[in-house]
Amino acid sequence: MANIKKGDLVQVITGATQERGGDRGKQGKVIEVLKDKNRVVVEGVNFVTKHVRVGQTQRGSKTGGIEKHEASIHVSNVAIVDPKTKKPTRVGFRTEEVEKDGVKKTVRVRYAKKSGEKL
């Protein structure tokens, strides 16, 4: 089970501060997890400009130009935000007994280490 998943709220914990034009301290949702590269794409963080070649759609309108979109950031540079305190925290795993339709099942659950709340 992964520490960070798609849809998690994370905070950037390294890099230049926002006063210096960086992204440290920004929070955003995880759009995509690139597991093989140990990277995540976070909404509103690490914008890059991409030059896209001009083309045409089926209707004849022009596409292309200069676009801005989020680039990936290394997993070690972000931390999950605690749902209770809204501050970055580490992730722990614990096993819990869940009963569904009269059948007991043991499941592994992620939790925030600071508050102990489920993620």
MORAKA-V453939 format. One line per field, one symbol per residue. ss: DSSP state (H for helix, E for strand, C for the rest). psi: psi as a letter, one per 30 degrees, with the letter a starting at -180 (. if undefined). Layout:
ss = ???
psi = ???
This chain:
ss = CCCCCCCCEEEECCCCEHHHCCCECCEEEEEEEEHHHCEEEECCCCEEEEEEEEEECCCCCEEEEEEEEECEEEHHHEEEECCCCCCEECEEEEEEEEEECCEEEEEEEEEECCCCCEC
psi = kleklkfkklkkflaklffggagkfkklkkekkieffhllkkkgkhklkkjkkkakaefgkklaaklklkllkkefglkkkkfefglkllklklkkkkkkhgkkkkkkkklkeefgkk.
